[in-house]
Amino acid sequence: MSDIEKDINTSFTSIKIKALLNLIYTANWISNKQNTFFKPFGLSPQQYNVLRILRGAAKPISVQTIRDRMLEKAPNATRLMDKLNTKGYIERLACPEDRRVVHITITQQGLDLLQKIDGAYKEDLLKKLSKKEAEQLSDLLDKIR
């Protein structure tokens, strides 16, 4: 079993500092795993998140709604949309009621890509946790926030 003290070759002055640094270290580890997984699909984890949000919405939604639902509150949401639009995964639709608002919808090409990703995703980053432990972890993370 891995121990952060061994992984980063240090000791900690308190268990709370160890826990906080372990949380940051683990978040970066997960981020690296995600980047590696999505690279062959030509996506970043943030772009995948946008596509996932759009698939779940099942109808065109505003950029602001997408921003609100993103896991990582990226200030560069417009740039993410630009890249996804260029790749043909999303489409921009003018809002007839308010010309300042742009709605975004996922294209069939975007849905097909998500289906490929769903089929390829086999690595469970929480496979060493039981369902009870996963629930406890989720509850503790909620408590931190």
LUMTI-784344 format. One record per residue (C-alpha): residue in three letters; x, y, z. Coordinates in Angstrom, 2 decimals. Each point is the difference from the previous one (the first is absolute). Layout:
<dokols>
dokol r->ALA	east->X	north->Y	up->Z
...
</dokols>
This chain:
<dokols>
dokol r->MET	east->0.00	north->0.00	up->0.00
dokol r->SER	east->1.26	north->3.45	up->-0.89
dokol r->ASP	east->0.74	north->2.55	up->2.69
dokol r->ILE	east->0.44	north->3.64	up->-0.88
dokol r->GLU	east->2.94	north->0.30	up->2.39
dokol r->LYS	east->1.85	north->-2.61	up->-2.08
dokol r->ASP	east->-1.26	north->1.33	up->-3.34
dokol r->ILE	east->1.31	north->3.52	up->0.54
dokol r->ASN	east->2.73	north->-0.92	up->2.49
dokol r->THR	east->-1.05	north->2.26	up->2.84
dokol r->SER	east->-1.65	north->-0.01	up->3.40
dokol r->PHE	east->-2.75	north->2.27	up->1.25
dokol r->THR	east->-0.39	north->2.10	up->3.12
dokol r->SER	east->-3.69	north->-0.89	up->0.39
dokol r->ILE	east->-2.52	north->-2.49	up->-1.31
dokol r->LYS	east->-2.15	north->2.84	up->-1.42
dokol r->ILE	east->2.92	north->1.32	up->-2.06
dokol r->LYS	east->0.69	north->-3.55	up->-1.18
dokol r->ALA	east->-3.66	north->-0.44	up->-0.95
dokol r->LEU	east->-0.13	north->3.32	up->-1.88
dokol r->LEU	east->3.20	north->-0.68	up->-1.93
dokol r->ASN	east->-1.15	north->-3.56	up->-0.69
dokol r->LEU	east->-3.25	north->1.40	up->-1.43
dokol r->ILE	east->1.92	north->2.40	up->-2.29
dokol r->TYR	east->2.45	north->-2.74	up->-1.01
dokol r->THR	east->-2.85	north->-2.41	up->-0.78
dokol r->ALA	east->-1.93	north->2.64	up->-1.97
dokol r->ASN	east->3.08	north->0.55	up->-2.18
dokol r->TRP	east->0.45	north->-3.77	up->-0.40
dokol r->ILE	east->-3.61	north->-0.32	up->-1.19
dokol r->SER	east->0.45	north->2.98	up->-2.35
dokol r->ASN	east->3.07	north->-1.61	up->-1.57
dokol r->LYS	east->-1.87	north->-3.29	up->-0.44
dokol r->GLN	east->-2.88	north->1.84	up->-1.69
dokol r->ASN	east->2.29	north->1.95	up->-2.33
dokol r->THR	east->1.66	north->-3.25	up->-1.07
dokol r->PHE	east->-3.35	north->-1.71	up->-0.56
dokol r->PHE	east->-1.58	north->2.80	up->-2.07
dokol r->LYS	east->3.08	north->0.79	up->-2.13
dokol r->PRO	east->-0.65	north->-2.70	up->-2.66
dokol r->PHE	east->-3.50	north->1.45	up->-0.44
dokol r->GLY	east->1.42	north->3.49	up->-0.61
dokol r->LEU	east->-1.79	north->1.40	up->3.03
dokol r->SER	east->0.88	north->1.56	up->3.30
dokol r->PRO	east->-1.90	north->-1.06	up->3.12
dokol r->GLN	east->-1.71	north->3.43	up->-0.04
dokol r->GLN	east->-1.17	north->-0.50	up->-3.59
dokol r->TYR	east->-1.31	north->-3.44	up->0.92
dokol r->ASN	east->-1.84	north->1.57	up->2.92
dokol r->VAL	east->-1.71	north->2.49	up->-2.34
dokol r->LEU	east->-1.07	north->-2.80	up->-2.36
dokol r->ARG	east->-1.27	north->-2.07	up->2.93
dokol r->ILE	east->-2.03	north->2.99	up->1.26
dokol r->LEU	east->-1.50	north->0.55	up->-3.43
dokol r->ARG	east->-0.91	north->-3.67	up->-0.40
dokol r->GLY	east->-1.70	north->0.05	up->3.40
dokol r->ALA	east->-1.90	north->3.20	up->-0.77
dokol r->ALA	east->-1.67	north->-1.64	up->-3.04
dokol r->LYS	east->-0.80	north->3.47	up->-1.37
dokol r->PRO	east->1.96	north->3.16	up->-0.88
dokol r->ILE	east->1.20	north->1.92	up->3.07
dokol r->SER	east->1.78	north->3.30	up->0.53
dokol r->VAL	east->3.74	north->0.35	up->0.49
dokol r->GLN	east->-0.72	north->1.34	up->3.49
dokol r->THR	east->-1.96	north->-3.14	up->0.89
dokol r->ILE	east->2.92	north->-2.12	up->-1.21
dokol r->ARG	east->2.42	north->2.07	up->2.11
dokol r->ASP	east->-2.22	north->-0.46	up->3.05
dokol r->ARG	east->-0.06	north->-3.78	up->-0.44
dokol r->MET	east->3.70	north->-0.49	up->-0.72
dokol r->LEU	east->2.04	north->-1.98	up->2.51
dokol r->GLU	east->2.93	north->2.35	up->-0.48
dokol r->LYS	east->-1.29	north->3.57	up->-0.12
dokol r->ALA	east->2.07	north->1.08	up->-2.99
dokol r->PRO	east->0.07	north->3.66	up->-0.95
dokol r->ASN	east->0.93	north->-1.14	up->-3.50
dokol r->ALA	east->-3.37	north->-1.65	up->-0.75
dokol r->THR	east->-0.37	north->2.02	up->-3.19
dokol r->ARG	east->3.34	north->-1.27	up->-1.26
dokol r->LEU	east->-1.02	north->-3.56	up->0.85
dokol r->MET	east->-3.17	north->0.51	up->-2.05
dokol r->ASP	east->2.04	north->1.42	up->-2.90
dokol r->LYS	east->2.21	north->-3.10	up->-0.07
dokol r->LEU	east->-2.94	north->-2.40	up->0.23
dokol r->ASN	east->-1.84	north->1.92	up->-2.72
dokol r->THR	east->3.06	north->-0.12	up->-2.30
dokol r->LYS	east->0.19	north->-3.79	up->0.54
dokol r->GLY	east->-3.69	north->-0.31	up->-0.91
dokol r->TYR	east->-1.09	north->-1.30	up->3.42
dokol r->ILE	east->-2.30	north->2.89	up->0.90
dokol r->GLU	east->-2.12	north->2.54	up->-1.80
dokol r->ARG	east->-0.80	north->3.57	up->0.98
dokol r->LEU	east->-3.59	north->1.17	up->-0.31
dokol r->ALA	east->-1.15	north->3.60	up->0.24
dokol r->CYS	east->-2.66	north->0.60	up->2.61
dokol r->PRO	east->-3.05	north->1.52	up->-1.71
dokol r->GLU	east->-1.11	north->1.83	up->3.19
dokol r->ASP	east->3.38	north->1.58	up->0.81
dokol r->ARG	east->2.69	north->0.46	up->-2.65
dokol r->ARG	east->2.68	north->0.30	up->2.70
dokol r->VAL	east->-0.64	north->-3.59	up->1.12
dokol r->VAL	east->1.45	north->-2.94	up->-1.89
dokol r->HIS	east->-1.30	north->-3.49	up->0.56
dokol r->ILE	east->2.22	north->-3.04	up->-0.48
dokol r->THR	east->-1.05	north->-3.45	up->-1.11
dokol r->ILE	east->1.95	north->-3.19	up->-0.50
dokol r->THR	east->0.24	north->-1.34	up->-3.55
dokol r->GLN	east->-0.37	north->-3.62	up->-1.07
dokol r->GLN	east->3.78	north->-0.04	up->-0.45
dokol r->GLY	east->0.37	north->1.08	up->3.64
dokol r->LEU	east->-2.43	north->-2.69	up->1.16
dokol r->ASP	east->1.89	north->-2.61	up->-2.02
dokol r->LEU	east->3.27	north->1.06	up->1.63
dokol r->LEU	east->-1.54	north->-0.28	up->3.47
dokol r->GLN	east->-1.22	north->-3.49	up->-0.86
dokol r->LYS	east->3.56	north->-0.97	up->-1.00
dokol r->ILE	east->1.35	north->1.46	up->3.23
dokol r->ASP	east->-2.64	north->-1.81	up->2.05
dokol r->GLY	east->1.01	north->-3.27	up->-1.68
dokol r->ALA	east->3.71	north->0.59	up->0.60
dokol r->TYR	east->-0.24	north->1.03	up->3.64
dokol r->LYS	east->0.99	north->-3.03	up->2.02
dokol r->GLU	east->2.35	north->1.38	up->2.62
dokol r->ASP	east->-1.76	north->0.61	up->3.27
dokol r->LEU	east->2.11	north->2.41	up->2.01
dokol r->LEU	east->-1.91	north->-0.97	up->3.13
dokol r->LYS	east->0.21	north->-3.76	up->-0.53
dokol r->LYS	east->1.84	north->-0.52	up->3.30
dokol r->LEU	east->-2.91	north->1.53	up->1.93
dokol r->SER	east->-3.12	north->-1.86	up->1.05
dokol r->LYS	east->-3.37	north->1.63	up->-0.67
dokol r->LYS	east->-0.17	north->0.96	up->3.67
dokol r->GLU	east->3.48	north->1.56	up->-0.11
dokol r->ALA	east->-0.86	north->1.88	up->-3.21
dokol r->GLU	east->-3.13	north->1.37	up->1.67
dokol r->GLN	east->2.02	north->0.99	up->3.07
dokol r->LEU	east->2.60	north->1.71	up->-2.18
dokol r->SER	east->-2.70	north->1.92	up->-1.86
dokol r->ASP	east->-1.60	north->1.07	up->3.28
dokol r->LEU	east->3.36	north->1.16	up->1.39
dokol r->LEU	east->0.75	north->2.01	up->-3.15
dokol r->ASP	east->-3.42	north->1.63	up->0.24
dokol r->LYS	east->0.74	north->0.81	up->3.64
dokol r->ILE	east->3.31	north->1.67	up->-0.94
dokol r->ARG	east->-1.80	north->2.29	up->-2.47
</dokols>
